[in-house]
């Protein structure tokens, strides 16, 4: 499986895409580059001129608060396009950064227009953006209503489901190159609290960790524990 096939797989799950359109998608690798971990791909205040496609690695959306604290608002995984219409903005209201080493591709405005001229691609990209909004809503519910360990459990179920959808997770285990500090910035809690919450999930026999890898020991039990329902990810056609 090549890196751009991840975008193909993601879009084709929800829409039948003609071969000619798939060839256009495969051309998106032309402007690829490798970016080190913890580097901004685009910074708040920038005047965006292109869209970024994540080919490999984890990235995130974040915003810095006046006191210097960081709030991570979304994880961007392989096959994800970072804001298809970002070039319409006068300036960015948040930043996008790598969490791990990433391979990315820049998509210029002309190419975005070419993608959206194809009806099947346009529909698939719209659906993808709607799923991004649905994920944001779930994150709001996480922060507002779920207990700390259940927030992490829900996040683990989501990341596993998203990676499985593009063939990047097997046997309910996956690479998770997110530090405890970054999890704290995601969930709005301290690193000490994150450490304690992860220990609770391990002690309950719900997850195991080895370095930067996470294994969900029983997906059904973990889903039940945190009330995870994958329907908001719309992983199947017609959902």
Residue frames as a rotation matrix with the C-alpha (Angstrom) as fourth column:
UNK 1
0.579 0.815 0.000 0.00
0.815 -0.579 0.000 0.00
0.000 0.000 -1.000 0.00
UNK 2
-0.454 -0.718 0.528 1.46
0.689 -0.658 -0.302 3.35
0.565 0.227 0.793 -1.02
UNK 3
-0.823 0.047 -0.566 1.01
0.448 -0.558 -0.699 6.45
-0.348 -0.829 0.438 1.09
UNK 4
-0.791 0.556 -0.255 -1.44
-0.609 -0.754 0.247 8.19
-0.055 0.351 0.935 -1.22
UNK 5
-0.544 0.624 -0.561 -3.56
0.096 0.710 0.697 5.06
0.833 0.326 -0.446 -1.34
UNK 6
-0.737 0.272 -0.619 -4.53
0.662 0.103 -0.743 5.90
-0.138 -0.957 -0.256 2.24
UNK 7
-0.683 0.517 -0.516 -6.43
-0.423 -0.856 -0.298 8.95
-0.595 0.015 0.803 0.98
UNK 8
-0.608 0.452 -0.652 -7.95
-0.595 0.284 0.752 6.83
0.525 0.846 0.097 -1.78
UNK 9
-0.663 0.329 -0.672 -9.08
0.505 0.859 -0.078 4.21
0.552 -0.391 -0.736 0.73
UNK 10
-0.781 0.336 -0.526 -10.50
0.362 -0.443 -0.820 6.83
-0.509 -0.831 0.224 3.06
UNK 11
-0.591 0.560 -0.581 -12.52
-0.691 -0.723 0.005 8.58
-0.417 0.404 0.814 0.35
UNK 12
-0.592 0.324 -0.738 -13.59
-0.533 0.530 0.660 5.41
0.605 0.784 -0.142 -1.48
UNK 13
-0.922 0.299 -0.246 -15.17
0.385 0.654 -0.651 3.98
-0.034 -0.695 -0.719 1.68
UNK 14
-0.360 0.803 -0.474 -17.96
0.246 -0.408 -0.879 6.53
-0.900 -0.433 -0.051 1.30
UNK 15
0.490 0.474 -0.731 -18.12
-0.536 -0.497 -0.682 7.21
-0.687 0.727 0.011 -2.44
UNK 16
0.477 -0.292 0.829 -17.47
0.669 0.733 -0.126 5.28
-0.571 0.615 0.545 -5.64
UNK 17
0.354 -0.472 -0.808 -14.59
-0.390 -0.859 0.331 7.12
-0.850 0.198 -0.488 -7.34
UNK 18
0.999 0.036 -0.026 -13.80
-0.037 0.363 -0.931 6.64
-0.025 0.931 0.364 -11.07
UNK 19
0.470 -0.876 0.108 -10.31
0.846 0.482 0.228 5.53
-0.252 -0.016 0.968 -12.07
UNK 20
0.114 -0.423 0.899 -9.55
0.615 -0.681 -0.398 8.87
0.781 0.598 0.182 -13.74
UNK 21
0.698 0.188 0.691 -10.25
-0.357 -0.745 0.563 10.63
0.621 -0.640 -0.453 -10.44
UNK 22
0.915 -0.402 -0.009 -8.05
0.244 0.536 0.808 8.16
-0.320 -0.742 0.589 -8.57
UNK 23
0.231 -0.860 0.455 -5.18
0.934 0.064 -0.353 9.00
0.274 0.506 0.818 -10.91
UNK 24
0.292 -0.063 0.955 -5.61
0.004 -0.998 -0.066 12.67
0.957 0.023 -0.291 -9.98
UNK 25
0.947 0.068 0.313 -5.38
-0.310 -0.045 0.950 11.73
0.079 -0.997 -0.022 -6.30
UNK 26
0.700 -0.712 0.049 -2.20
0.673 0.681 0.290 9.75
-0.240 -0.170 0.956 -6.93
UNK 27
0.194 -0.620 0.760 -0.60
0.635 -0.511 -0.580 12.84
0.748 0.595 0.294 -8.39
UNK 28
0.876 0.220 0.429 -0.83
-0.136 -0.742 0.657 14.59
0.462 -0.634 -0.620 -5.04
UNK 29
0.740 -0.646 -0.188 2.49
0.554 0.428 0.714 13.03
-0.381 -0.632 0.674 -3.98
UNK 30
0.518 -0.591 0.618 4.44
0.613 -0.246 -0.750 15.31
0.596 0.768 0.235 -6.31
UNK 31
0.148 -0.426 0.892 5.22
-0.326 -0.873 -0.363 17.95
0.934 -0.237 -0.268 -3.69
UNK 32
0.881 0.241 -0.407 5.97
0.248 0.498 0.831 15.66
0.403 -0.833 0.379 -0.77
UNK 33
-0.087 -0.910 0.405 8.56
-0.419 -0.336 -0.844 16.34
0.904 -0.243 -0.352 1.92
UNK 34
0.125 0.024 -0.992 9.58
0.756 0.645 0.111 14.98
0.642 -0.764 0.062 5.31
UNK 35
0.188 0.019 0.982 9.03
-0.425 -0.900 0.098 17.19
0.885 -0.436 -0.161 8.36
UNK 36
-0.775 -0.545 -0.320 10.61
0.080 0.418 -0.905 16.56
0.627 -0.726 -0.281 11.76
UNK 37
0.024 0.748 -0.663 8.47
0.911 0.256 0.322 16.03
0.411 -0.612 -0.675 14.85
UNK 38
0.247 0.216 -0.945 7.20
0.808 -0.585 0.078 19.12
-0.535 -0.782 -0.319 16.67
UNK 39
-0.888 -0.456 -0.060 7.44
0.326 -0.715 0.618 21.44
-0.325 0.529 0.784 13.68
UNK 40
-0.035 0.890 -0.454 4.70
-0.146 -0.454 -0.879 23.81
-0.989 0.035 0.146 12.54
UNK 41
-0.404 0.047 0.914 3.24
0.859 0.363 0.361 22.99
-0.315 0.930 -0.187 9.14
UNK 42
-0.179 0.350 0.919 1.29
0.415 -0.820 0.393 26.23
0.892 0.452 0.001 9.26
UNK 43
-0.750 -0.254 -0.610 1.22
0.660 -0.249 -0.708 28.84
0.028 -0.934 0.355 12.03
UNK 44
0.308 0.884 -0.352 -1.58
0.896 -0.394 -0.206 30.95
-0.320 -0.252 -0.913 13.43
UNK 45
0.352 -0.105 -0.930 -1.61
-0.052 -0.994 0.092 34.27
-0.935 0.016 -0.355 11.58
UNK 46
-0.737 -0.632 0.240 -0.17
0.166 0.175 0.971 32.83
-0.656 0.755 -0.024 8.36
UNK 47
0.102 0.698 -0.709 -1.83
-0.831 -0.333 -0.447 33.63
-0.548 0.634 0.546 5.07
UNK 48
-0.093 -0.200 0.975 -2.36
0.034 0.978 0.204 30.08
-0.995 0.052 -0.084 3.77
UNK 49
-0.104 -0.022 -0.994 -1.61
-0.928 -0.356 0.105 29.44
-0.357 0.934 0.017 0.12
UNK 50
-0.390 -0.058 -0.919 -1.86
-0.553 0.813 0.183 25.64
0.737 0.579 -0.349 0.01
UNK 51
0.676 0.630 0.382 -3.45
-0.722 0.460 0.517 22.64
0.150 -0.625 0.766 1.71
UNK 52
-0.466 -0.871 0.156 -1.44
-0.882 0.444 -0.157 19.92
0.067 -0.210 -0.975 3.46
UNK 53
0.665 0.548 -0.508 -2.05
-0.505 0.830 0.236 16.19
0.551 0.100 0.829 3.03
UNK 54
0.096 -0.599 0.795 -0.63
-0.896 0.297 0.331 13.92
-0.434 -0.744 -0.508 5.75
UNK 55
0.297 -0.086 -0.951 1.01
-0.680 0.680 -0.274 10.90
0.670 0.728 0.144 4.09
UNK 56
0.105 -0.298 -0.949 2.74
0.548 0.814 -0.195 9.41
0.830 -0.499 0.249 7.14
UNK 57
-0.831 -0.519 -0.198 2.89
0.407 -0.327 -0.853 10.26
0.378 -0.789 0.484 10.83
UNK 58
0.174 0.852 -0.493 0.69
0.984 -0.135 0.113 12.13
0.030 -0.505 -0.862 13.31
UNK 59
-0.783 -0.304 0.542 -0.01
0.288 -0.950 -0.117 15.87
0.551 0.065 0.832 13.27
UNK 60
-0.216 0.722 -0.657 -2.38
0.951 0.003 -0.309 18.08
-0.221 -0.692 -0.687 15.23
UNK 61
0.112 0.305 0.946 -4.30
0.312 -0.915 0.258 21.31
0.943 0.266 -0.198 15.27
UNK 62
-0.071 -0.130 -0.989 -3.47
0.997 0.010 -0.073 23.49
0.020 -0.991 0.129 18.24
UNK 63
0.485 0.186 0.854 -3.84
0.203 -0.974 0.097 26.95
0.850 0.127 -0.510 19.68
UNK 64
-0.548 -0.706 -0.449 -1.57
0.693 -0.083 -0.716 28.74
0.468 -0.704 0.535 22.14
UNK 65
0.616 0.750 -0.240 -3.27
0.736 -0.440 0.514 30.58
0.280 -0.494 -0.823 24.98
UNK 66
0.675 -0.338 0.655 -2.02
-0.217 -0.941 -0.261 33.97
0.705 0.034 -0.709 26.21
UNK 67
0.670 -0.422 0.610 -0.35
-0.680 -0.021 0.733 32.33
-0.297 -0.906 -0.301 29.24
UNK 68
-0.296 -0.878 -0.377 1.63
-0.955 0.265 0.132 30.00
-0.016 0.399 -0.917 26.95
UNK 69
-0.335 0.243 0.910 -0.45
-0.210 0.923 -0.324 26.88
-0.919 -0.300 -0.258 27.51
UNK 70
-0.818 0.015 -0.575 -1.31
-0.571 0.109 0.814 24.84
0.075 0.994 -0.080 24.44
UNK 71
0.012 0.857 0.516 -4.68
-0.462 0.462 -0.757 23.34
-0.887 -0.230 0.401 23.56
UNK 72
-0.959 -0.273 -0.078 -4.63
-0.212 0.503 0.838 20.50
-0.190 0.820 -0.540 21.01
UNK 73
-0.229 0.962 -0.152 -7.96
-0.741 -0.273 -0.614 20.43
-0.632 -0.028 0.775 19.17
UNK 74
0.857 0.493 -0.153 -7.59
-0.473 0.631 -0.615 17.56
-0.206 0.599 0.774 16.68
UNK 75
-0.147 -0.864 0.482 -5.26
-0.156 0.501 0.851 14.77
-0.977 0.050 -0.209 15.59
UNK 76
0.557 0.204 -0.805 -4.47
-0.804 -0.110 -0.584 14.50
-0.208 0.973 0.103 11.88
UNK 77
0.182 -0.391 0.902 -3.60
-0.146 0.897 0.418 10.99
-0.972 -0.208 0.106 10.72
UNK 78
-0.836 -0.548 0.018 -2.25
-0.082 0.157 0.984 9.49
-0.542 0.821 -0.176 7.47
UNK 79
-0.587 0.629 0.510 -4.72
0.793 0.317 0.520 10.10
0.165 0.710 -0.685 4.66
UNK 80
0.325 0.716 -0.618 -6.08
0.806 -0.551 -0.215 13.28
-0.494 -0.428 -0.757 6.26
UNK 81
-0.190 -0.276 0.942 -6.23
0.699 -0.712 -0.067 16.57
0.689 0.646 0.329 4.40
UNK 82
-0.488 -0.074 -0.870 -5.72
0.782 -0.480 -0.398 19.58
-0.388 -0.874 0.292 6.67
UNK 83
0.022 0.593 -0.805 -8.57
0.150 -0.798 -0.583 22.01
-0.988 -0.108 -0.106 5.88
UNK 84
-0.085 -0.037 0.996 -9.42
0.937 0.336 0.092 21.63
-0.338 0.941 0.006 2.21
UNK 85
0.506 0.390 0.769 -10.55
0.689 -0.719 -0.088 25.24
0.519 0.575 -0.633 1.91
UNK 86
0.334 -0.429 -0.839 -7.90
0.783 -0.369 0.500 26.80
-0.524 -0.825 0.213 4.15
UNK 87
-0.660 -0.667 0.345 -6.60
0.741 -0.505 0.442 28.90
-0.121 0.547 0.828 1.24
UNK 88
0.076 0.772 0.631 -9.87
0.648 -0.519 0.557 30.86
0.758 0.367 -0.540 1.34
UNK 89
0.672 0.178 -0.719 -8.96
0.726 -0.349 0.593 32.29
-0.145 -0.920 -0.363 4.74
UNK 90
0.795 -0.414 0.445 -7.22
-0.203 -0.871 -0.447 35.63
0.572 0.265 -0.776 5.06
UNK 91
-0.312 -0.904 0.292 -5.17
-0.760 0.053 -0.648 34.24
0.570 -0.424 -0.703 7.92
UNK 92
-0.238 0.144 -0.961 -5.02
0.290 0.954 0.071 31.12
0.927 -0.261 -0.268 10.06
UNK 93
0.345 0.417 0.841 -6.80
-0.687 -0.499 0.529 31.24
0.640 -0.760 0.114 13.43
UNK 94
0.793 -0.222 0.567 -4.86
-0.343 0.606 0.718 28.21
-0.503 -0.764 0.404 14.74
UNK 95
-0.124 -0.916 -0.381 -1.67
-0.980 0.053 0.190 26.29
-0.154 0.397 -0.905 14.01
UNK 96
0.957 0.258 -0.130 -1.04
-0.278 0.944 -0.179 22.82
0.076 0.208 0.975 12.58
UNK 97
0.076 -0.978 0.192 2.06
-0.997 -0.070 0.037 20.96
-0.023 -0.195 -0.981 13.76
UNK 98
0.112 -0.154 -0.982 3.65
-0.289 0.940 -0.180 17.53
0.951 0.304 0.061 13.55
UNK 99
0.741 0.099 0.664 3.55
-0.668 0.205 0.715 15.29
-0.066 -0.974 0.218 16.61
UNK 100
0.415 -0.661 0.626 5.91
0.311 0.749 0.585 12.74
-0.855 -0.048 0.516 15.04
UNK 101
-0.728 -0.597 -0.338 8.11
-0.218 -0.266 0.939 12.83
-0.650 0.757 0.063 11.98
UNK 102
0.341 0.923 0.177 5.68
0.087 0.157 -0.984 13.22
-0.936 0.351 -0.027 9.09
UNK 103
-0.841 -0.369 0.395 5.71
0.441 -0.046 0.896 12.90
-0.312 0.928 0.202 5.35
UNK 104
0.083 0.877 -0.473 3.39
0.286 -0.476 -0.832 15.50
-0.955 -0.066 -0.290 3.88
UNK 105
-0.529 -0.166 0.832 2.38
0.849 -0.103 0.519 16.87
0.000 0.981 0.195 0.52
UNK 106
-0.571 0.316 -0.758 1.36
-0.034 -0.931 -0.363 20.45
-0.820 -0.182 0.542 -0.33
UNK 107
-0.225 0.613 0.757 -1.73
0.957 0.285 0.053 20.82
-0.184 0.736 -0.651 -2.53
UNK 108
-0.956 -0.202 -0.213 -1.95
0.171 -0.973 0.158 24.19
-0.239 0.114 0.964 -4.26
UNK 109
-0.340 0.887 -0.312 -5.16
-0.365 -0.431 -0.825 26.12
-0.867 -0.166 0.470 -4.95
UNK 110
-0.248 0.219 -0.944 -5.26
-0.968 -0.016 0.251 25.10
0.040 0.976 0.215 -8.60
UNK 111
-0.831 -0.113 -0.544 -5.12
-0.161 0.986 0.040 21.40
0.532 0.121 -0.838 -7.72
UNK 112
-0.791 0.610 -0.038 -7.82
0.160 0.147 -0.976 21.82
-0.590 -0.779 -0.214 -5.06
UNK 113
-0.149 0.741 -0.654 -10.04
-0.761 -0.508 -0.403 23.36
-0.631 0.438 0.640 -7.75
UNK 114
-0.451 -0.083 -0.889 -9.28
-0.767 0.544 0.339 20.45
0.455 0.835 -0.309 -10.07
UNK 115
-0.985 0.094 -0.143 -10.27
0.155 0.847 -0.509 17.97
0.073 -0.523 -0.849 -7.37
UNK 116
-0.535 0.819 -0.205 -13.55
0.087 -0.187 -0.978 19.75
-0.840 -0.542 0.029 -6.73
UNK 117
-0.340 0.399 -0.852 -14.42
-0.915 -0.349 0.202 19.88
-0.217 0.848 0.484 -10.43
UNK 118
-0.737 0.066 -0.673 -14.84
-0.206 0.926 0.317 16.09
0.644 0.372 -0.669 -10.30
UNK 119
0.123 0.915 0.384 -18.35
-0.691 -0.198 0.695 15.36
0.712 -0.351 0.608 -8.87
UNK 120
0.684 0.141 -0.716 -17.44
0.253 0.875 0.413 12.08
0.685 -0.464 0.562 -7.15
UNK 121
-0.359 -0.878 -0.316 -14.29
0.729 -0.053 -0.683 13.53
0.583 -0.475 0.659 -5.60
UNK 122
-0.590 0.182 0.786 -16.12
-0.343 -0.938 -0.041 16.66
0.730 -0.294 0.616 -4.53
UNK 123
0.526 0.849 0.058 -18.78
-0.474 0.236 0.848 14.62
0.706 -0.473 0.527 -2.75
UNK 124
0.491 -0.401 -0.773 -16.17
0.622 0.783 -0.011 12.36
0.610 -0.475 0.634 -1.10
UNK 125
-0.622 -0.770 0.144 -14.18
0.488 -0.524 -0.698 15.38
0.613 -0.364 0.702 0.12
UNK 126
-0.216 0.642 0.736 -17.32
-0.609 -0.678 0.413 17.05
0.764 -0.359 0.537 1.46
UNK 127
0.746 0.514 -0.423 -18.18
-0.060 0.685 0.726 13.88
0.663 -0.516 0.542 3.36
UNK 128
0.017 -0.846 -0.533 -14.65
0.781 0.345 -0.521 13.77
0.625 -0.407 0.666 4.76
UNK 129
-0.729 -0.260 0.634 -14.99
-0.060 -0.898 -0.436 17.32
0.682 -0.356 0.639 6.04
UNK 130
0.268 0.902 0.338 -18.34
-0.613 -0.111 0.782 16.50
0.743 -0.417 0.524 7.65
UNK 131
0.623 -0.127 -0.771 -16.67
0.484 0.837 0.253 13.62
0.614 -0.532 0.584 9.49
UNK 132
-0.535 -0.842 0.067 -13.98
0.524 -0.394 -0.755 16.04
0.662 -0.369 0.652 10.74
UNK 133
-0.404 0.476 0.781 -16.77
-0.601 -0.782 0.166 18.18
0.690 -0.402 0.602 12.21
UNK 134
0.665 0.681 -0.307 -18.37
-0.259 0.595 0.761 15.10
0.701 -0.427 0.572 13.80
UNK 135
0.115 -0.723 -0.682 -15.04
0.759 0.507 -0.409 14.21
0.641 -0.470 0.607 15.44
UNK 136
-0.739 -0.373 0.562 -14.77
0.019 -0.844 -0.535 17.76
0.674 -0.385 0.631 16.80
UNK 137
0.150 0.874 0.462 -18.22
-0.678 -0.249 0.692 17.42
0.720 -0.417 0.555 18.36
UNK 138
0.707 0.082 -0.702 -17.20
0.294 0.869 0.398 14.19
0.643 -0.488 0.590 20.08
UNK 139
-0.381 -0.905 -0.190 -14.08
0.657 -0.120 -0.744 15.86
0.650 -0.409 0.640 21.45
UNK 140
-0.487 0.295 0.822 -16.25
-0.502 -0.865 0.013 18.62
0.714 -0.407 0.570 22.91
UNK 141
0.654 0.752 -0.080 -18.42
-0.414 0.444 0.795 15.98
0.633 -0.487 0.602 24.61
UNK 142
0.273 -0.657 -0.702 -15.26
0.639 0.670 -0.378 14.28
0.719 -0.345 0.603 25.88
UNK 143
-0.699 -0.664 0.266 -13.99
0.298 -0.608 -0.736 17.45
0.650 -0.435 0.623 27.51
UNK 144
-0.412 0.610 0.677 -17.35
-0.674 -0.704 0.224 18.51
0.613 -0.364 0.701 28.88
UNK 145
0.433 0.861 0.267 -18.89
-0.855 0.299 0.423 15.28
0.284 -0.411 0.866 30.11
UNK 146
0.721 -0.143 -0.678 -16.51
0.093 0.990 -0.109 12.33
0.687 0.016 0.727 30.35
UNK 147
0.879 -0.459 0.132 -14.30
-0.156 -0.014 0.988 11.44
-0.451 -0.888 -0.084 33.30
UNK 148
0.263 -0.876 -0.404 -10.57
-0.868 -0.397 0.297 11.59
-0.421 0.273 -0.865 32.63
UNK 149
-0.590 -0.536 0.604 -9.87
-0.265 0.835 0.483 7.88
-0.763 0.125 -0.634 32.15
UNK 150
0.182 0.734 0.654 -12.95
0.585 0.454 -0.672 7.57
-0.790 0.505 -0.347 29.94
UNK 151
0.730 -0.036 -0.682 -11.75
-0.449 -0.778 -0.440 10.52
-0.515 0.627 -0.584 27.84
UNK 152
-0.314 -0.928 -0.200 -8.52
-0.841 0.174 0.512 8.65
-0.441 0.329 -0.835 27.10
UNK 153
-0.486 0.198 0.851 -10.39
0.190 0.975 -0.118 5.39
-0.853 0.104 -0.511 26.52
UNK 154
0.630 0.776 0.032 -12.70
0.264 -0.175 -0.949 7.10
-0.731 0.606 -0.315 24.01
UNK 155
0.471 -0.544 -0.694 -9.72
-0.792 -0.607 -0.061 8.67
-0.388 0.579 -0.717 22.26
UNK 156
-0.588 -0.720 0.367 -7.98
-0.507 0.683 0.526 5.28
-0.630 0.123 -0.767 22.00
UNK 157
-0.063 0.657 0.751 -11.10
0.484 0.679 -0.553 3.72
-0.873 0.328 -0.361 20.47
UNK 158
0.811 0.405 -0.422 -11.34
-0.097 -0.619 -0.779 6.57
-0.577 0.673 -0.463 17.96
UNK 159
0.099 -0.860 -0.501 -7.69
-0.912 -0.280 0.301 6.50
-0.399 0.427 -0.812 16.90
UNK 160
-0.623 -0.294 0.725 -7.73
-0.112 0.951 0.289 2.72
-0.774 0.099 -0.625 16.55
UNK 161
0.284 0.831 0.478 -10.90
0.498 0.299 -0.814 2.87
-0.820 0.469 -0.329 14.42
UNK 162
0.784 -0.009 -0.621 -9.51
-0.419 -0.745 -0.519 5.62
-0.458 0.667 -0.588 12.18
UNK 163
-0.247 -0.952 -0.181 -6.21
-0.865 0.132 0.484 3.79
-0.436 0.276 -0.856 11.64
UNK 164
-0.447 0.157 0.881 -7.93
0.170 0.981 -0.088 0.47
-0.878 0.110 -0.465 10.98
UNK 165
0.600 0.797 -0.073 -10.05
0.124 -0.182 -0.975 2.17
-0.791 0.576 -0.208 8.32
UNK 166
0.727 -0.410 -0.551 -6.91
-0.685 -0.382 -0.620 2.85
0.044 0.828 -0.558 6.25
UNK 167
0.841 -0.300 -0.450 -5.10
0.138 0.924 -0.357 -0.38
0.523 0.238 0.819 7.10
UNK 168
-0.013 -0.912 0.410 -2.64
-0.347 -0.380 -0.858 1.02
0.938 -0.153 -0.311 9.64
UNK 169
-0.274 -0.062 0.960 -3.64
-0.956 0.124 -0.265 -1.00
-0.103 -0.990 -0.093 12.71
UNK 170
-0.039 0.206 -0.978 -3.63
-0.371 0.906 0.206 -4.76
0.928 0.371 0.042 13.14
UNK 171
-0.207 0.005 -0.978 -4.66
0.650 0.748 -0.133 -7.00
0.731 -0.664 -0.158 16.04
UNK 172
0.772 0.635 0.005 -6.18
0.452 -0.555 0.698 -3.97
0.446 -0.537 -0.716 17.80
UNK 173
0.287 -0.723 -0.629 -2.74
0.667 -0.320 0.673 -2.42
-0.688 -0.612 0.390 18.28
UNK 174
0.736 0.002 0.677 -1.32
0.553 -0.578 -0.600 0.75
0.390 0.816 -0.426 16.78
UNK 175
-0.459 -0.887 -0.055 1.58
0.840 -0.413 -0.353 3.17
0.290 -0.208 0.934 16.89
UNK 176
0.725 0.688 0.029 0.64
0.612 -0.664 0.430 6.17
0.315 -0.294 -0.902 19.04
UNK 177
-0.236 -0.970 0.059 3.50
0.865 -0.238 -0.442 8.70
0.442 -0.053 0.895 18.92
UNK 178
0.330 0.435 0.838 1.81
-0.073 -0.873 0.482 11.13
0.941 -0.221 -0.257 21.32
UNK 179
-0.720 -0.670 -0.179 3.56
0.161 0.089 -0.983 11.99
0.675 -0.737 0.044 24.57
UNK 180
-0.164 0.648 -0.744 1.81
0.982 0.177 -0.063 12.20
0.091 -0.741 -0.665 27.91
UNK 181
-0.635 -0.106 -0.765 2.39
0.299 -0.947 -0.118 15.96
-0.712 -0.304 0.633 27.84
UNK 182
-0.930 0.299 -0.214 0.64
-0.322 -0.384 0.865 16.16
0.177 0.874 0.453 24.46
UNK 183
-0.398 0.820 -0.411 -2.22
0.639 0.570 0.517 14.04
0.659 -0.057 -0.750 25.79
UNK 184
-0.328 0.228 -0.917 -2.48
0.825 -0.403 -0.396 16.52
-0.459 -0.886 -0.056 28.64
UNK 185
-0.843 -0.014 -0.538 -2.68
-0.189 -0.928 0.320 19.38
-0.504 0.372 0.780 26.12
UNK 186
-0.792 0.581 -0.189 -5.42
-0.019 0.286 0.958 17.43
0.611 0.762 -0.215 24.33
UNK 187
-0.098 0.784 -0.613 -7.52
0.714 0.485 0.505 16.66
0.693 -0.389 -0.607 27.39
UNK 188
0.218 0.162 0.962 -6.83
-0.266 -0.939 0.218 19.78
0.939 -0.304 -0.162 29.42
UNK 189
0.998 0.055 0.007 -5.18
-0.024 0.320 0.947 17.96
0.050 -0.946 0.320 32.33
UNK 190
0.378 -0.916 0.133 -1.69
-0.872 -0.304 0.385 17.67
-0.312 -0.262 -0.913 33.80
UNK 191
-0.087 -0.533 -0.842 0.88
-0.694 0.638 -0.333 15.10
0.715 0.555 -0.426 32.73
UNK 192
-0.896 -0.215 0.388 0.64
-0.442 0.514 -0.735 13.54
-0.041 -0.830 -0.556 36.20
UNK 193
-0.061 0.966 0.252 -3.10
-0.643 0.156 -0.750 13.11
-0.764 -0.208 0.611 35.71
UNK 194
0.422 0.153 -0.894 -2.56
-0.871 0.343 -0.352 11.54
0.253 0.927 0.278 32.27
UNK 195
-0.595 -0.736 -0.323 -0.09
-0.566 0.669 -0.481 9.07
0.571 -0.103 -0.815 33.76
UNK 196
-0.756 0.370 0.539 -2.62
-0.413 0.368 -0.833 8.12
-0.507 -0.853 -0.125 36.44
UNK 197
0.270 0.937 -0.222 -5.46
-0.778 0.076 -0.624 7.70
-0.568 0.341 0.749 33.93
UNK 198
0.146 -0.301 -0.942 -3.39
-0.806 0.516 -0.290 5.47
0.573 0.802 -0.167 31.66
UNK 199
-0.870 -0.484 0.097 -2.44
-0.431 0.649 -0.627 3.36
0.240 -0.587 -0.773 34.66
UNK 200
-0.323 0.839 0.437 -6.12
-0.597 0.178 -0.782 2.94
-0.734 -0.514 0.443 35.50
UNK 201
0.534 0.534 -0.656 -6.87
-0.843 0.276 -0.462 1.64
-0.066 0.799 0.597 32.01
UNK 202
-0.274 -0.710 -0.649 -3.92
-0.624 0.645 -0.441 -0.76
0.732 0.285 -0.619 32.18
UNK 203
-0.889 -0.096 0.448 -4.92
-0.442 0.435 -0.784 -1.99
-0.120 -0.895 -0.429 35.63
UNK 204
0.052 0.982 0.184 -8.47
-0.670 0.171 -0.722 -2.66
-0.740 -0.085 0.667 34.40
UNK 205
-0.402 -0.305 0.863 -7.01
0.288 0.853 0.436 -4.84
-0.869 0.424 -0.255 31.63
UNK 206
0.670 0.738 -0.080 -8.36
0.208 -0.291 -0.934 -2.57
-0.713 0.609 -0.348 28.90
UNK 207
0.880 -0.450 -0.155 -5.10
-0.329 -0.339 -0.882 -1.49
0.344 0.826 -0.446 27.24
UNK 208
0.557 -0.828 -0.067 -1.42
0.643 0.378 0.666 -2.38
-0.526 -0.414 0.743 27.21
UNK 209
0.931 -0.315 -0.184 1.45
-0.365 -0.814 -0.453 -0.08
-0.007 0.489 -0.872 26.29
UNK 210
0.426 -0.887 0.179 4.96
0.726 0.453 0.517 -0.76
-0.540 -0.090 0.837 25.04
UNK 211
-0.720 -0.693 -0.035 6.93
0.578 -0.627 0.521 2.36
-0.383 0.356 0.853 24.20
UNK 212
-0.720 0.439 -0.538 4.94
-0.541 -0.840 0.038 4.35
-0.435 0.318 0.842 21.64
UNK 213
-0.702 0.507 -0.500 2.58
-0.182 0.551 0.814 1.46
0.689 0.663 -0.295 20.87
UNK 214
-0.473 0.668 0.575 -0.87
-0.807 -0.066 -0.587 0.88
-0.354 -0.741 0.570 22.32
UNK 215
-0.852 0.313 -0.420 -2.79
0.032 0.832 0.555 -2.39
0.523 0.459 -0.719 22.29
UNK 216
-0.165 0.886 0.434 -6.50
-0.974 -0.215 0.068 -2.48
0.154 -0.411 0.898 23.00
UNK 217
-0.901 -0.327 0.285 -6.90
-0.395 0.890 -0.228 -5.78
-0.179 -0.318 -0.931 24.83
UNK 218
-0.518 0.806 0.287 -10.65
0.803 0.573 -0.162 -6.04
-0.295 0.146 -0.944 24.34
UNK 219
-0.942 0.089 0.324 -12.22
0.098 -0.850 0.518 -3.46
0.322 0.520 0.792 22.03
UNK 220
-0.050 0.997 -0.056 -15.78
0.341 0.070 0.937 -4.33
0.939 0.028 -0.344 23.05
UNK 221
0.273 0.116 -0.955 -14.99
0.959 0.043 0.279 -3.87
0.074 -0.992 -0.099 26.75
UNK 222
-0.713 -0.590 -0.380 -13.10
0.607 -0.790 0.087 -0.61
-0.351 -0.169 0.921 26.14
UNK 223
-0.744 0.508 0.433 -15.93
0.103 -0.554 0.826 0.73
0.660 0.659 0.361 23.97
UNK 224
0.264 0.881 -0.393 -18.50
0.582 0.179 0.793 -0.17
0.769 -0.438 -0.466 26.61
UNK 225
-0.099 -0.384 -0.918 -16.38
0.985 -0.169 -0.035 1.42
-0.141 -0.908 0.395 29.33
UNK 226
-0.762 -0.304 -0.572 -16.31
0.278 -0.951 0.135 4.83
-0.585 -0.056 0.809 27.63
UNK 227
0.266 0.963 -0.036 -19.61
0.277 -0.112 -0.954 4.64
-0.923 0.244 -0.297 25.66
UNK 228
-0.622 -0.544 -0.564 -17.77
-0.413 -0.384 0.826 4.70
-0.666 0.746 0.015 22.33
UNK 229
0.389 0.733 0.557 -20.04
0.361 0.435 -0.825 4.44
-0.847 0.522 -0.095 19.30
UNK 230
-0.555 -0.823 0.123 -18.16
0.405 -0.138 0.904 4.55
-0.727 0.552 0.409 15.98
UNK 231
0.248 0.722 0.646 -21.15
0.931 0.007 -0.364 5.76
-0.267 0.692 -0.671 13.97
UNK 232
0.773 0.064 -0.631 -19.93
0.050 -0.998 -0.041 9.36
-0.632 0.000 -0.775 14.16
UNK 233
-0.299 -0.945 -0.129 -16.86
-0.221 -0.063 0.973 8.31
-0.928 0.320 -0.190 12.12
UNK 234
0.638 0.659 -0.398 -19.12
-0.530 0.001 -0.848 7.21
-0.559 0.752 0.349 9.23
UNK 235
-0.363 -0.915 0.174 -16.70
-0.547 0.361 0.755 4.47
-0.754 0.179 -0.632 8.25
UNK 236
-0.547 0.235 0.804 -19.16
0.570 0.808 0.152 2.64
-0.614 0.541 -0.575 6.03
UNK 237
-0.954 0.232 0.190 -20.86
0.045 -0.514 0.857 3.83
0.296 0.826 0.480 2.86
UNK 238
-0.180 0.982 0.066 -24.32
0.217 -0.026 0.976 5.25
0.959 0.190 -0.209 3.48
UNK 239
-0.151 0.101 -0.983 -23.76
0.982 0.132 -0.137 5.90
0.116 -0.986 -0.119 7.18
